[in-house]
Amino acid sequence: MPRIAVRTVIAEASPCQSGSQPGLVDGRQSAAALAIRRGVCRRLRAEGYALLPEVPLASGRRADLVALGRKAEIVIVEIKSSLADFMADRKWRDYLAHSDRFFFATSAEVPLDVFPEEAGLILADPFGAEILREGAPQCRLPAARRKEMLTRLARAGANRLHDLEDPGHGA
């Protein structure tokens, strides 16, 4: 396959697009959540982060979005598309053990004052996002946990690329 064709496939399967790419949208994400994700991805990508949505963690949780910085810093973003979504889900502290920084991301339709002060906060729409609050500083991940997360991200990304090239033949 010519190199230009591979680049086209990858560009069409951006992890932050709404759509039905393998492993990126599994039916649990609402249209509102996908719109928030798209805006957050645009903002973080512009800041130099590599992004991977829907990442299973060693704890059994699944991170809505993981961003990997140039210096291997790991950011987890939990997307909340409605007040009910936020109120029903109190697992956010579990993500702190898997990241250097943690943010909630939401839209203008959700009251911002419900989000805990110690967490970062991002306001997004489908076209971009604004970081409203950095949140309380977290300790850097221990080396073993960072290695586990980097390996998890690399494997998830590689498997998704393979699924795009050869749908239906994953393990």
Secondary structure by P-SEA (a helix, b strand, c coil): ccaaaaaaaaaaacccccccccccccccccaaaaaaaaaaaaaaaaabbbbbccccccccccccbbbbcccbbbbbbbbbccaaaaaaccccccccccccbbbbbbccccccccccccbbbbbbccccccccccccccccccaaaaaaaaaaaaaaaaaaaaaaacccccc
